[in-house]
Every structure is written in C-alpha cells, then in structure tokens.
Amino acid sequence: MTRKTTLGLIAIFLWIALGACLAAVIVLAHQIQTAPVEYTEVEVLITDIRHEPEMLTRGTHDVVTVRYEGKDYELISVLDGEVPQYQARYETGLPVTVYLAGGELYSNINGIKSHNVRGRTYGALVSVGGALLLGSIVVTGTYFDLVKKSRVGADKNEVRVK
C-alpha cells in the first residue's frame, strides 16, 4: 500500500470516528438534560470563602466552604455569579440552600448533572471529538497535498504527441 492510500484510509477512518463521537455527544447531552437528578435541598452555613489561583488560566476561582450537620464541605460547582450572594450570606451569617447528592454538596443542580458519570463522559467525548477534528483536518490536508503532488509529477512525465 502506498503512503497516499494509507493516508486516505486513515482520513476516512478519522472522519467516521468523528461522526460517531459527535453522535455520542448529542445522545449524552440529551440524556444529561432529561435524566432525573436525585438530590436533597439542605440549609447550610458558609464558613469560608477564599480565592485560589488556577494553574492553567493564571486566574483565580472561588472556593466556598460550608458546614452541614457539623461537618465542613467544599461546595462543588460554584458559579461566578453566585459568589456575591454567598459573600453577603457569609457576612450576615444567614444560611443558604444547596443540594446534597451522593454525599457531596453542590451549589446548583447543573453541577450535579455535570459531576456524575454521564457528565464526565460527555466532557471526555467533547475533548476526544476536538482531537479527532484536528487530526481529521491535518491528515486530510496531507492526503490532498500528496494527491496534488502526484498529479503534478504525472503531468511532467506525460509525453505530448502532436
């Protein structure tokens, strides 16, 4: 098999894999949005709010610590827009409503959905889909470059008869 044929087959495989990955992402996204979520609303007191540096973005993220039934928990999936509300509750000592699921406390219901097996699989598939898209584009471009070069080479070797 020639290099051109091999690259062509790899390109086809990558595009098919990308299609399958996108189909799986769509199915999982639908399941995540429609699946029932089991949780219990609980009242907690905020014991600490701190800003921690993020390694990748060089920014910060907020870590909210709450006390529920005498135990401290880090609140999962805190959105930037929720922090001022939590800060006000922290300063006044008023309780906030959060969601208990799987032994963890979440700031919002979408956090529960994104931190379960389906949510993590969805995130992984989106990453794999991005890698497949990039690989598909690179391999297809390389394949077409080889096809173009082989045609140019064939044109030079042609003998013109008058």
N, C-alpha and C positions, 0 to 999 in steps of 0.2 A: 504494500500500500504506500502511496506517495504521501509526502508531507501535506500537500494540498487536500487530498482525500481525507486524511486523518483530521485535519483542522476543520474540514467541512462537517464531518460526523460529530466532532466534539461540539461545534457551534450548534448543530441541530439538537444534540442532547441537552446542552445548557438552556436553550430556549424552551424546550419541552419541560425541563425541570423547573424553570422559572414560572411557566404556566401552572404547573401543579402546585408550586409553592404559593402563588397568588390565590389559587382556588382554596387552598387550605387556610390562608389568612382570612379570606372572605367568610368562609364557614365558621372559623373560630371567632371572628369579630361578631358575627350574628349570635353565636351561642353565648358569648360573654354578655352581650347586651340583653338577651332574652332569658337566660338561665336565672332561676330564683336564687336569691342570696340569703343564707341563714345568718342572722345576726341578732343581737340584743342591744337596744339602746340603753346606755347607762350614764349616770351622772358622775363626773369626776372633778377633782380639784387639780388645777395646774400648779405644779411645784417648781418648775423651772422652764425658762425659755432662753436658749443660747444660740448664737450664730457660729457655725463651724465651717471651716474652709473646705471647698470642694477641690479635689485633686485635678480633675480633667478641665473644668471650666475656669479655674482660678477665681471663682466667685465664692459665695457662701450659701449655705442652706440653714434653715431654722430647725432646731431640734426642740420639740416640746415634750417635757416630761410631766406625766400626770400621776396622781395617786388614786388607786381604785382598790377598795377593800384592804387598805393598809399596805399595799404593795405598789412600788413605783414602776411605771411602764413608759417606754418611749412611744409617743403617738406616731403611728405609721401613716404615710401619705398626706402630710400636711401641705396644703397649697399655700402659695404666697399670699393670696387674698384672704386667707383665714387667720394669718398671724396677727394683724391688728386687733381682731376680735378677741383672740386668745390673750394678747397682751393686756387688753382692757380688763378681761376677766381675771387675769393673774394679779393685776394691781389692786383690784377691788376684792379679791378672794371669793368671787362668785363661781359656782360650779358651771361646767359646760357639758353638753350632751355629746357623747361619742359612741362608737359602735364596737361592740365586743363580738369577735368571731374567731374561732379556732384558738382561743387563749391569748389573742393579741387585741390591742385597741387601735382602732382606725379613726382617722379624722372624718372620713366621708365614705359613702357606700361604694363609689368607684374605686377607692383604694382596696376594698375587699375583693372586688372583681379582678383587679389587675395583679393582686398578690397571690392568687391561687394558681393551680396547675395550668388551667387554660390561659390565664393571663400571662404567665411566664412563657408558655409555649408560643403564644401569639407574638410576644416580643422577640423570641428567638427566631421564629419564622420570618418576621419582618427583616431582621438582620441578615438571615440567610438569603432572603429574596433580594436585598440590596447587593449582596456579594454576587449572586447569580446574574443579576442585571449587569453589573460591571464586567464580570467575566464574559458574559454573552457578547457584550459590545466589543470588548477587546479581541476576543477570538474571531468574531465575525469580521471585524475590520482587518485583522491579519489575514484571514482567509481571502477576502476580496482583494487585498494587496497582492497576494500570491497569484490569484486568478488574473489580475491585470498584468502582472509581470510576465506570466506565461504567455499571454496573448501578444504582448509587445515583442517578446522573444520569438514567437511563432511568425509574426509579421516580418521580422528581419530576415528570417530563414526562407521566406517564400521566394520562389523564382518566378519572375513575371515573364510570361510568354506573350509576344506581340503577334 
